[in-house]
Amino acid sequence: MKVHGQERWWPEKGEREAIWVSAKTAARVVPKAELRRLIVRLAAQTGKGGSFLDG
């Protein structure tokens, strides 16, 4: 996934901190099992361990 920018504001901005991490790290730190599985599946389909936004 190639990212060209990030919004400066989003509805949950005051509640969450956005960080860029690899898919492997995201799958390790995301607390929800269903979301972890989705991240792993997406990374496997793209064949890349690219960065995802997590917060």
N, C-alpha and C positions, 0 to 999 in steps of 0.2 A: 504494500500500500504506500503510495507516495502522497505526502501531505505538503501543501503549499502555504498553509497558514492556519491560524487558530483565531477564533472569535475572541475579542477582548472581554465580552460579557456573555453569560448564559444564565438561565434561571436559577441554577443551584450554585452559582459562583460563591456566595457567602457561606455555603455549607460544605463545599468540597474543594480540595486542592488538586489541580491538574498537573500531572507529571508525565513525561514521555519515558517509556520503558520498552524493552524487547517483549515479544510475544511470550517467550519463555518465562521472563520475570513476571509479566502480567498474570499469566496462568498460575503462578505461585502465590501472588499476593492478593488476588481478588477473593473476597470472602465467600461469594456465592458459587456453589459447585456448578450450577447450570451455566453460569457465565464463564467459568474456567473451562468447561468442556467446549463451549462455543469458540473461545479464543484459540484453544488447541486445534480444533477442527479447521478454523479459518487459516491459521498458520500452516497447517499441513496441506490444505488445498492450494495455497499460493506458493508453497515450497520455500517460503522465506520466514525468517524470524524477525521481520521488520518491527518497527516501533509502533506501539498503540498508545492511545491516550487513556490514562486511568486516573481516577480521582475520587 
